[in-house]
Amino acid sequence: GGGFGGESGPLGPSAPSRSQTIDGSLLRDAEGRFKLLIKEDAQGGVYIDKLQESSATDDRQRFCVGDTVTKLDGLSVGLNRGGMSVEGAKERIKNASSLVKLTVYRPRSAAGDGGGLGGL
């Protein structure tokens, strides 16, 4: 019985080739910390400045230092996007219960250039 399998045409999932958006959640660790530091760039965008290893099992390995934070718990982040300022985002993280949801944007140039997980 011959089947019609194995057609590898160009019709794959239409992932944007230029850049990517990543979703994930961060949890507080045993000391109650997210181990996340965000900063604001000159354009009013918010980005990840530090993300340290945590005893919590969460999605932090999806994120990289330098990723632009576009959403926090589903709310828009970044004055350049009409969202909250870095101060507002920090306040929200500080007042979060045990989990924050992040959406970040990573330009293609920064994606996949190997780790940089040196000694912190």
C-alpha positions in Angstrom: 0.0 0.0 0.0 1.6 3.2 -1.2 0.6 6.4 0.6 1.1 10.0 -0.4 3.5 10.9 2.4 6.5 13.1 2.7 5.7 16.1 0.7 8.1 18.7 2.0 6.8 21.8 0.2 7.4 25.4 1.2 4.1 25.5 3.0 5.4 25.4 6.6 4.1 27.4 9.5 4.3 31.0 8.6 6.8 32.1 11.3 8.1 35.6 10.8 11.6 35.4 9.5 12.7 38.8 10.7 11.9 38.7 14.4 10.0 36.8 17.0 7.7 37.3 20.0 8.1 35.1 23.0 5.6 34.5 25.8 6.3 33.0 29.2 5.8 33.3 33.0 8.3 34.0 35.8 7.8 32.7 39.3 9.1 34.0 42.6 11.9 31.8 44.0 12.4 30.5 47.5 13.4 34.0 48.7 10.3 35.5 47.0 12.2 37.1 44.2 11.7 37.1 40.4 15.5 37.6 39.8 14.5 40.0 37.0 15.9 43.5 36.3 14.3 45.7 33.6 15.5 49.0 32.3 14.3 51.7 29.9 16.0 52.6 26.7 16.3 56.1 25.2 13.1 55.5 23.1 11.0 54.7 26.2 11.0 51.0 25.5 11.5 48.5 28.4 14.1 45.7 28.1 15.5 42.9 30.2 18.7 44.1 31.8 19.4 41.1 34.1 17.8 37.7 34.4 19.4 35.4 36.9 19.0 31.7 37.5 16.2 30.9 39.9 15.2 28.0 42.1 11.7 28.3 40.7 10.8 26.3 37.7 9.4 28.8 35.2 9.9 29.9 31.6 13.0 32.2 32.2 15.1 30.1 29.8 12.9 31.4 27.0 14.0 35.0 27.6 17.3 36.7 27.0 19.0 39.8 28.3 18.2 42.5 25.8 14.8 41.3 24.9 12.2 44.1 24.7 9.3 43.7 27.1 6.1 44.4 25.2 3.6 43.1 27.7 3.4 42.4 31.4 0.4 40.3 32.5 -1.2 41.2 29.2 -0.9 44.9 29.6 1.2 47.0 27.2 4.6 48.0 28.3 6.8 50.8 27.0 6.1 54.5 26.7 7.0 54.2 23.0 4.1 51.8 22.6 1.6 53.8 24.6 2.1 51.4 27.5 3.3 51.7 31.1 6.7 53.2 32.0 9.5 51.1 33.4 8.6 52.5 36.8 5.0 51.2 36.3 6.3 47.8 35.2 8.6 47.5 38.2 5.8 48.4 40.5 3.6 45.8 38.9 6.2 43.1 39.2 6.9 44.1 42.8 3.2 43.8 43.7 2.6 40.6 41.8 1.6 37.6 43.7 3.8 34.7 42.8 3.7 34.9 39.0 4.2 37.5 36.3 3.5 36.9 32.6 5.9 38.4 30.1 5.7 38.9 26.4 9.0 40.0 24.8 10.1 40.9 21.3 13.5 39.8 20.0 14.9 41.2 16.8 16.3 38.6 14.5 19.8 39.9 14.9 19.8 39.1 18.6 18.2 35.7 18.2 20.3 32.6 18.3 23.8 33.9 18.7 24.7 31.3 21.3 24.5 31.8 25.1 26.7 34.3 27.0 25.8 32.6 30.2 29.0 33.5 32.0 29.6 33.7 35.7 27.1 36.2 37.3 
